[in-house]
Amino acid sequence: MSTAQEFKLGMRRLASGVSLITTVDADGTRFGMVATSVVSVSVEPPTLLICVAKTASSHPVIQANSVFCVNLLSDLDDAIAQRFTDPALRHARFGEGVWRELKTGAPAHPGALASFDCQVRNAVDAGSHTIFIGSVVETQLWAKDVQPLIYIDGAYARCA
């Protein structure tokens, strides 16, 4: 049986696109986190899934309000990715940049490649994480002529 550490080190070798998952609570407070576990589930109807650690500050908010927005970060967004992974900046993450609200009210980043505004359709317990399956209620295509931000082996990278 693989240990958790071995599994984590092995999965770090899987190159993944970097997404910023955002949500909003009932009081309008914004929450966000960087994720690499975003997967298209279905085109008809448009559906995707995200995997969120139960320890993430966004987790209880997504669970309670049942909305999230997946922002596919571009190679110009590494500073935003760094800001959203820094625990010291937890309360200032949305202090910089331009943000727009889509249909659900979750913040969207217009500098991203695309944003998918979602309503949670189902939540599946998966050990340390919850798999949130979301119905896409709005898609925005933003940045053009840029490449995706990639995460591999513990660091951000750009496509060659």
N, C-alpha and C positions, 0 to 999 in steps of 0.2 A: 504494500500500500504506500502510495506517495505521501510524503509529509506536506503540510500546508506551505512550508517554506520552499520546498522543491517545486511544488505546483506553481507558486507565485513566480519564482525565478524562470521557470519554463514558459509561462504565459507572457512574461515580459519580452520574450523573443518574437512574439506575434505582433507584427506591425499593425497598428490600428489608427483609424481616423480619430481625431479628437473632437469631442462635442462638449458644449456647455449646456447643461440641463438647468433650466430655471423654473421657478414656481413662485406663487404668491399666496400668503395666508389670508384669512378672513378679514384681517385688519389692514391689508394692503402692503404688509412687509414683504420684501423680495428676498428670495433665497436662491442660491445657485451653487453648482458643483461641476467639476470637470469629470467627464466619463469617456471611456473607450468602449463600453459595452452597450452599444446601440445597434439594433438589428431591424431591418425591414421584415415585416411578417406577411403582409398581403397588400396587393395593389387595389383589389376590389373586395371589400372596401379598404381605403387606405389605412393601414395599421402598422405600428411599429412597437418595439419593446425596448425598455431600458432596465438595467439591473442596478439597484441602488443599495448600498450598504446600510444596514439598519442603524449604524452608528452615525450616519451622515445627518447633518442638521436639516437637510432638505427632506429626508425620509418621512418624518411625521407630518410635514406640511403636504407633501404629495398624497400621502395616505388620507389625510383629513379633507383636503379640498378637491382631490381627484383631478388636478390639472398639472400639466408640465409642458414646457417648450424645449425642443431639441434644436440647438443652434450648431450647425456644422462649422467648426472654426477653420479659417484659412491660414496660410503660412504667414500672414501679417498679424495674426492674433496671438502670438506666443506670449506677449506681455499680459494679455487678458487671461490666458490660461494660467500663467504664474500667479496672478493676483487672486484667482479663484481657488488656488490650491494652498495659499498662505493662510494658516490659521489666525495669524495676527491681524489680517485684513478682513476677517469674517464680516464685520459690521460696516465695512467701507467698500465692499466689492463692486457695488453698483455706482460708486461715487464718480467714476470716470467713464467716458464713452457715452454714446447715444443709445437709448433704449426705447423700444416701442412696445405697446401692448397690442396683442392680437386678440382674437375672439374670446379666449378664456381669461384674459387678463394677465397671463404669465408674460414676463419680459422677453422680448426678442431683440437680438443684436443685429442691426442692419449691416454691419461690416462682415457678417458671416457669409458663407457660401449659400446657405439656405437655412430657413427656420421652419420647424414643423410644430404647430400648436396642437396639443393633444388633450383629450378627455380620457381619464382612466376608464377602461372597460373591464379590466380584470387585474387582480393582484395575486401573485403566486408566491408563497413562502418558499425560499430556496436557501436554507441554512443561514449564513451570515448576511444574505441579501434578500431583497424582495424584487421579483420580476414584475414590473408594471407594464401591462399591455395597454397601449393607448390608441384610440380612434383619432386619426388626424382630422381636425376640423378646419384647419387652414394651413396652407403652405405658401411661404414667401421665398422667392429666389432673389438673392441680393447681389453679392459681389460677383463680378465677372473678371476674366483674365487673371485669376489668382489660383493658386494650388491649395490643396488641403493641408492642414497641419497634421503631422503624423507623430505617433508615440511609439517608441521601440526601445527596449532595454533600459527603461528608466529615464529616458530623455525625449524631448521634443525634437523633431527632425522635419526637413522639407523634402518634397519629392525632387528627384534629380531632373 
